[in-house]
Amino acid sequence: MAVGEYFIIKLRVADRIYRLRIKRSEEKKYRDAADAIEKKTNQYRTHFSGIKGERLEEKDCMAMTTIQALAENSALEDRSLLFESRIQLLTEELDAFLKKFI
């Protein structure tokens, strides 16, 4: 591990500060993630405020944001697996084709 490869950043999520030790190369990902969480929780808070006179607690907004993020991540993983299998199939077909001429 290189000296200075890791450092501590402070991220604000739901009016709390979180200190994380991360790789310098991943700082933008973490900051973007914290911004996306703030944006999405604010959307849930705004959308559901006043419905039946109830106000969502912060943990409810965070839970819904987490569920949405993981569902989207799962969909992306499924697409990735589909592309990987298609690439594998095309590679095998190309190999078989080239073997005919070698």
C-alpha positions, 0 to 999 in steps of 0.5 A: 500500500502506497503512502498517502493512498488512503485518507479520511473524508467527511461526508454529510448525510441526513444532517450528520457527519460521517468520517470515512477512510477511503482511497484517494482515487475513490473520493469522487465516487463517495462524494457523489454517492453522498450527494445522491443520497441527500437528493433522493432522501429530500425527494422522498421527504418532499413527496411524502410530506403531508400525506394523511397528515403524517411526516416521514422520519429520517430513517424512513427516507433513508430506508426507501433511498437504500431500497431504491439504490439496491434495486437499481444496482441489482438491475445493473448487475443483471444487465452486466451479466447478460452482456458478459454472457453475450460477449462470451458466446460471440468470443466462442463463435469467433474462435470456432470460425478462426479455427476453421482457417488456421 
